[in-house]
Amino acid sequence: MGNAALRKKIYIIIHGTDTPAGRRFDVVLLWMILLSTLTVCLESVPSYRQLFNVYFRALEMVFTAAFTLEYLLRIYSNPRPLKYMFSFFGIIDFLSVIPTYLAIFVPSLRYIMAIRILRLLRVFRILKLTSYVENAQIIRSALVASMQKITVFILTVCALVLVIGTVIYVVEGEENGFTSIPQSIYWAIVTITTVGYGDITPKTATGQVISSLVMLIGYAIIAVPTGIVTVELSKVKAAGTVPAGPPLTCNNCDREVDKTDNYCSNCGNPLVRMK
């Protein structure tokens, strides 16, 4: 088997989900991701780490070796390796293996490996959940369309908490725990988001009145971004931003295939899409 044929075969197995071998590979990969993430989470528990540290380290090395090999094979088999390396999944795949090697110098970094759970997003491709993907595209379009409005809203809130923090600093003063304007801004953010940690509280009557007004403003503010995104969602659905489009057929055997497939499930021929 030539080098080009080998790369193509590896590509079909690793990057494709429309062949039995590719589907089996992805299912095994998903289970490994789940087990790897579970291992990292359990290792963070002190009692478990003390009893099973050797086993955790061994599993960590096995998973890292497997994911490293998979990452290298994805680069090797991809006709455009740089495009894959800098794609969303390419970056996530890289981040899932690099913490183990960095942990040699900074041990605490190994817990960042929990980012591997993001690789489970591949399940949408594996299970062919077309309707879920289309709905995700609708939500994405709505978020992009509302980005400017949300940005203006966030800047307005930032200006508001700056003003409120400055006012409460002047009213309460350092003797009541508001030792600086930045700390007063922190209090304003905690209050206006209705989190209410309670580590800093106004002591004067004027300060308590201001707090009550800030809390009421907070309830009104929470509804604003929700309304913005809801309106954009309605616009996207009404405009039909994600059309269904014509069916895709294989140019070799003329069999109808899934639009998300890269290879024909009948003859294995690469699918050609019209630009």
C-alpha positions as CSV (number, residue, x, y, z in Angstrom):
1,M,0.0,0.0,0.0
2,G,1.5,3.4,-1.1
3,N,1.9,6.4,1.2
4,A,-0.9,8.3,-0.5
5,A,-3.3,5.3,-0.2
6,L,-2.4,4.8,3.5
7,R,-3.0,8.5,4.2
8,K,-6.4,8.3,2.5
9,K,-7.4,5.2,4.4
10,I,-6.3,6.7,7.7
11,Y,-8.2,9.9,6.8
12,I,-11.4,8.0,6.1
13,I,-11.2,6.2,9.4
14,I,-10.2,9.1,11.6
15,H,-12.0,12.1,10.0
16,G,-15.0,10.3,8.5
17,T,-18.1,9.0,10.2
18,D,-19.8,7.5,7.2
19,T,-18.0,4.2,7.2
20,P,-18.2,1.3,9.7
21,A,-14.5,1.6,10.6
22,G,-14.8,5.4,11.1
23,R,-17.9,5.1,13.2
24,R,-16.2,2.4,15.4
25,F,-13.2,4.6,15.8
26,D,-15.2,7.6,16.9
27,V,-17.3,5.6,19.4
28,V,-14.1,4.2,21.0
29,L,-12.6,7.7,21.0
30,L,-15.7,9.1,22.8
31,W,-15.5,6.4,25.5
32,M,-11.8,7.2,26.0
33,I,-12.6,10.9,26.3
34,L,-15.2,10.2,29.0
35,L,-12.9,7.8,30.9
36,S,-10.0,10.3,30.7
37,T,-12.1,13.2,32.0
38,L,-13.5,11.0,34.8
39,T,-10.0,10.0,35.8
40,V,-8.9,13.7,36.0
41,C,-11.9,14.6,38.1
42,L,-11.4,11.6,40.5
43,E,-7.7,12.4,40.8
44,S,-8.5,15.9,42.1
45,V,-10.2,14.3,45.2
46,P,-7.5,14.1,47.9
47,S,-8.6,10.8,49.4
48,Y,-8.8,9.0,46.0
49,R,-5.5,10.5,45.0
50,Q,-3.8,9.2,48.1
51,L,-5.1,5.7,47.6
52,F,-4.9,5.3,43.8
53,N,-2.3,7.8,42.7
54,V,-0.2,5.2,40.9
55,Y,-3.2,4.0,38.9
56,F,-4.3,7.5,38.1
57,R,-0.8,8.3,36.7
58,A,-0.7,5.1,34.7
59,L,-4.2,5.8,33.1
60,E,-3.2,9.4,32.5
61,M,-0.1,8.3,30.5
62,V,-2.1,5.7,28.5
63,F,-4.8,8.2,27.6
64,T,-2.2,10.9,26.7
65,A,-0.3,8.5,24.5
66,A,-3.4,7.4,22.7
67,F,-4.6,11.0,22.2
68,T,-1.2,12.2,21.1
69,L,-1.0,9.4,18.5
70,E,-4.5,10.2,17.3
71,Y,-3.6,13.9,17.0
72,L,-0.5,13.1,15.0
73,L,-2.4,10.8,12.7
74,R,-5.0,13.5,12.1
75,I,-2.2,15.9,11.0
76,Y,-0.5,13.2,8.9
77,S,-3.6,12.1,7.1
78,N,-5.2,15.5,6.5
79,P,-4.6,16.9,3.0
80,R,-4.5,20.4,4.6
81,P,-2.9,19.8,8.0
82,L,-2.5,23.5,8.9
83,K,-6.2,24.0,8.4
84,Y,-7.0,21.2,10.8
85,M,-4.4,22.3,13.4
86,F,-5.9,25.8,13.6
87,S,-9.5,24.7,13.4
88,F,-11.8,24.5,16.5
89,F,-11.4,20.8,16.9
90,G,-7.7,20.9,16.0
91,I,-7.0,23.4,18.9
92,I,-9.1,21.4,21.3
93,D,-7.3,18.2,20.3
94,F,-4.0,19.9,20.9
95,L,-5.1,21.3,24.3
96,S,-6.2,17.9,25.4
97,V,-2.7,16.4,25.1
98,I,-0.3,19.3,25.9
99,P,-1.2,19.7,29.7
100,T,0.4,16.3,30.5
101,Y,3.7,17.3,29.0
102,L,3.6,20.8,30.6
103,A,2.8,19.1,34.0
104,I,6.4,17.8,34.0
105,F,7.4,21.4,34.8
106,V,4.1,22.6,36.5
107,P,2.3,19.6,38.1
108,S,-0.9,21.5,38.7
109,L,-1.5,22.0,35.0
110,R,-2.5,18.3,34.5
111,Y,-6.0,19.1,35.8
112,I,-6.5,21.3,32.8
113,M,-6.9,18.0,30.9
114,A,-10.5,18.1,31.9
115,I,-10.8,20.3,28.7
116,R,-10.9,17.0,26.9
117,I,-14.6,16.9,27.6
118,L,-15.1,19.5,24.8
119,R,-14.0,16.8,22.4
120,L,-17.4,15.1,23.0
121,L,-18.8,17.8,20.7
122,R,-17.9,15.3,18.0
123,V,-20.9,13.3,19.0
124,F,-23.0,15.6,16.8
125,R,-21.2,14.4,13.7
126,I,-21.1,10.8,14.8
127,L,-24.8,10.4,15.5
128,K,-25.8,12.5,12.5
129,L,-28.0,14.7,14.6
130,T,-28.7,17.0,11.6
131,S,-31.6,18.7,13.3
132,Y,-29.5,19.5,16.3
133,V,-26.7,20.9,14.1
134,E,-29.2,23.1,12.2
135,N,-30.7,24.4,15.4
136,A,-27.2,25.1,16.7
137,Q,-26.5,27.1,13.5
138,I,-29.7,29.1,14.1
139,I,-28.6,30.0,17.7
140,R,-25.2,30.9,16.4
141,S,-26.6,33.2,13.8
142,A,-28.9,34.9,16.4
143,L,-25.9,35.4,18.8
144,V,-23.8,36.9,16.0
145,A,-26.6,39.2,14.9
146,S,-27.2,40.4,18.5
147,M,-23.4,40.8,19.3
148,Q,-23.3,44.6,18.7
149,K,-26.4,45.2,20.8
150,I,-25.1,43.0,23.7
151,T,-21.7,44.8,23.5
152,V,-23.4,48.2,23.9
153,F,-25.5,46.7,26.8
154,I,-22.4,45.4,28.5
155,L,-20.6,48.7,28.1
156,T,-23.6,50.5,29.6
157,V,-23.6,48.2,32.6
158,C,-19.9,48.7,33.1
159,A,-20.5,52.5,33.2
160,L,-23.4,52.0,35.5
161,V,-21.4,49.9,38.1
162,L,-18.6,52.4,37.9
163,V,-21.0,55.2,38.9
164,I,-22.7,53.1,41.5
165,G,-19.4,52.0,43.0
166,T,-18.1,55.6,43.2
167,V,-21.4,56.8,44.8
168,I,-21.4,54.0,47.4
169,Y,-17.8,54.7,48.2
170,V,-18.5,58.3,48.9
171,V,-21.7,57.5,51.0
172,E,-20.3,54.6,53.1
173,G,-16.6,55.5,53.3
174,E,-13.7,53.4,54.4
175,E,-14.9,53.1,58.0
176,N,-17.8,50.9,56.7
177,G,-15.7,48.5,54.7
178,F,-15.7,50.3,51.3
179,T,-12.0,50.9,51.4
180,S,-11.5,51.8,47.7
181,I,-13.5,52.5,44.5
182,P,-12.4,49.2,42.9
183,Q,-13.8,47.3,45.9
184,S,-16.9,49.4,45.8
185,I,-17.3,48.5,42.1
186,Y,-16.9,44.8,43.1
187,W,-19.8,45.3,45.5
188,A,-21.9,47.0,42.8
189,I,-21.3,44.1,40.4
190,V,-22.2,41.5,43.1
191,T,-25.4,43.5,44.0
192,I,-26.6,44.4,40.5
193,T,-26.3,40.7,39.4
194,T,-28.3,39.7,42.5
195,V,-25.6,37.4,43.6
196,G,-25.2,39.0,47.0
197,Y,-22.2,37.4,48.6
198,G,-22.6,39.6,51.7
199,D,-18.9,40.1,52.4
200,I,-19.4,43.9,52.1
201,T,-22.7,45.5,53.1
202,P,-23.8,49.1,53.5
203,K,-24.2,50.3,57.1
204,T,-25.8,53.7,56.6
205,A,-29.5,54.3,55.8
206,T,-28.5,56.1,52.6
207,G,-26.3,53.2,51.5
208,Q,-29.1,50.7,52.2
209,V,-31.5,52.8,50.1
210,I,-29.0,52.8,47.2
211,S,-28.6,49.0,47.6
212,S,-32.3,48.5,47.3
213,L,-32.4,50.6,44.1
214,V,-29.4,48.7,42.7
215,M,-31.1,45.3,43.4
216,L,-34.3,46.4,41.6
217,I,-32.2,47.7,38.7
218,G,-30.5,44.3,38.6
219,Y,-33.7,42.4,38.1
220,A,-34.5,44.7,35.1
221,I,-31.0,44.3,33.6
222,I,-31.1,40.5,33.6
223,A,-34.0,40.5,31.2
224,V,-32.4,42.7,28.6
225,P,-29.9,40.3,26.9
226,T,-32.5,37.6,27.0
227,G,-34.9,39.8,25.1
228,I,-32.2,40.8,22.6
229,V,-31.3,37.2,21.7
230,T,-35.0,36.2,21.6
231,V,-35.8,38.9,19.1
232,E,-32.8,37.9,16.9
233,L,-33.9,34.2,17.1
234,S,-37.3,35.1,15.8
235,K,-35.8,37.1,12.9
236,V,-33.4,34.2,12.0
237,K,-36.3,31.7,12.0
238,A,-38.5,34.0,10.0
239,A,-35.8,34.6,7.4
240,G,-34.8,31.0,7.1
241,T,-31.1,31.6,7.6
242,V,-30.3,27.8,7.4
243,P,-32.1,26.5,4.3
244,A,-32.5,22.8,3.8
245,G,-31.0,22.8,0.2
246,P,-31.1,20.1,-2.4
247,P,-30.1,16.5,-1.6
248,L,-26.5,15.5,-2.0
249,T,-25.7,12.5,-4.3
250,C,-22.4,10.7,-4.9
251,N,-20.9,11.6,-8.3
252,N,-19.6,8.0,-8.6
253,C,-22.6,5.8,-7.8
254,D,-25.4,8.4,-7.8
255,R,-26.6,7.2,-4.3
256,E,-28.1,9.9,-2.1
257,V,-25.9,10.6,1.0
258,D,-26.0,12.7,4.1
259,K,-25.0,16.3,3.6
260,T,-22.4,16.1,6.4
261,D,-20.6,13.1,4.9
262,N,-17.2,13.5,3.3
263,Y,-17.2,10.1,1.7
264,C,-20.0,8.0,0.1
265,S,-21.2,5.3,2.5
266,N,-21.9,3.0,-0.5
267,C,-18.7,3.2,-2.6
268,G,-16.3,5.2,-0.4
269,N,-15.7,7.8,-3.1
270,P,-14.9,11.4,-1.9
271,L,-18.0,13.6,-2.2
272,V,-17.8,16.7,-4.4
273,R,-20.0,19.7,-3.4
274,M,-21.0,22.4,-5.7
275,K,-19.6,25.8,-4.8
